[in-house]
Amino acid sequence: MYTNSTGNNMFTKSFIETTQQTGGSTHWFGKEQYKGYIVAARGHELIISIDEFNRGFTPSVYLQCAYDSGYNLAGAWCNEGKVYLDCCLHFNDYETAKQFATDNEQLAFYCIDGGYVINC
């Protein structure tokens, strides 16, 4: 079972607050990486309204599912009144990340060390 050293309630609060304040948040299920690429996996996302998210959405079930499915991290980002929660994988190699993004019909993926989005 997935557990967080700060406790699920504290993590949930932090995850929600960071997403609300910055428009996005990432949680690693292990050691956070500072280089490489993050790519979401098709079919492992959850989209909810920003209102539902702000009313106290609890992502613990979603995070448990992501962890149990072997993903490296879960991410959240806000766009046009919706919150997108994604199960993601980390890649060190650009070409592998790009191929995974293409295979998973993603519009873009994220370069960690560069701090920018790469369109597919």
C-alpha positions in Angstrom: 0.0 0.0 0.0 1.2 3.5 -0.8 2.1 5.6 2.2 3.7 9.0 2.4 6.1 9.9 5.2 4.1 13.0 6.0 0.8 11.1 6.1 -1.9 11.1 3.5 -3.9 14.0 5.0 -0.9 16.3 5.0 0.1 15.2 1.6 -3.4 15.6 0.2 -3.5 19.2 1.6 -0.1 20.0 0.2 -0.9 18.5 -3.2 -4.1 20.5 -3.4 -2.7 23.7 -2.1 0.3 23.6 -4.5 -1.9 22.9 -7.5 -4.2 25.7 -6.5 -1.4 28.2 -6.0 0.8 27.4 -8.9 -1.5 25.7 -11.4 0.2 22.4 -11.1 1.8 19.9 -8.8 3.9 16.7 -9.0 4.3 13.9 -6.5 7.1 11.3 -6.9 6.6 7.8 -5.6 10.3 7.5 -4.7 13.3 9.7 -5.2 12.5 12.9 -7.1 14.5 13.3 -10.3 16.1 16.6 -11.3 16.9 15.6 -14.9 15.1 13.9 -17.7 11.5 14.0 -18.9 8.1 13.4 -17.5 5.4 11.8 -19.8 1.8 11.1 -18.9 0.3 7.7 -19.8 -2.9 7.6 -21.9 -5.9 6.0 -20.2 -4.6 6.7 -16.7 -5.9 10.2 -16.2 -8.7 11.8 -14.2 -10.3 15.1 -15.1 -12.4 17.0 -12.6 -13.8 20.5 -12.4 -11.7 23.1 -10.5 -14.7 23.6 -8.3 -14.8 19.9 -7.2 -11.0 20.0 -6.7 -11.3 23.2 -4.5 -14.2 21.7 -2.5 -11.9 19.2 -1.0 -11.2 16.5 -3.6 -9.1 13.8 -1.9 -6.5 12.4 -4.4 -5.4 9.5 -2.1 -7.4 6.8 -4.1 -6.1 8.2 -7.4 -2.5 8.2 -6.0 -2.9 4.7 -4.6 -4.0 3.5 -8.1 -1.0 5.3 -9.8 1.4 3.8 -7.3 0.0 0.3 -7.6 0.2 0.5 -11.4 3.9 1.1 -11.2 4.1 4.8 -12.2 7.0 7.0 -11.1 4.9 10.0 -10.3 1.5 11.6 -10.4 0.9 15.1 -11.6 -1.9 17.7 -11.5 -2.4 20.7 -13.7 -5.2 23.2 -14.2 -6.5 24.4 -17.5 -9.8 26.2 -18.5 -11.7 25.4 -15.3 -10.6 21.7 -15.0 -7.9 19.9 -13.1 -6.1 17.1 -14.9 -4.5 14.4 -12.8 -2.0 12.2 -14.7 -0.1 9.0 -14.0 3.4 9.6 -15.4 6.7 8.0 -16.1 10.1 9.4 -15.9 12.6 9.0 -18.7 16.3 10.0 -18.9 16.5 9.8 -22.7 14.7 12.4 -24.9 14.0 10.0 -27.8 12.5 7.4 -25.5 10.3 10.0 -23.8 9.2 11.4 -27.1 8.3 7.9 -28.4 6.3 7.1 -25.3 4.5 10.5 -25.5 3.6 9.8 -29.2 2.5 6.2 -28.5 0.3 7.5 -25.7 -1.2 10.3 -27.9 0.1 13.1 -25.6 0.1 16.6 -26.9 3.3 17.4 -24.9 5.7 16.2 -22.3 7.9 18.0 -19.7 11.6 18.6 -19.6 12.6 18.6 -15.9 16.0 20.1 -16.0 15.0 22.7 -18.6 11.7 23.5 -16.9 9.7 23.6 -20.1 7.1 21.8 -22.0 7.9 20.0 -25.3 5.1 19.8 -27.8 4.8 16.5 -29.7 
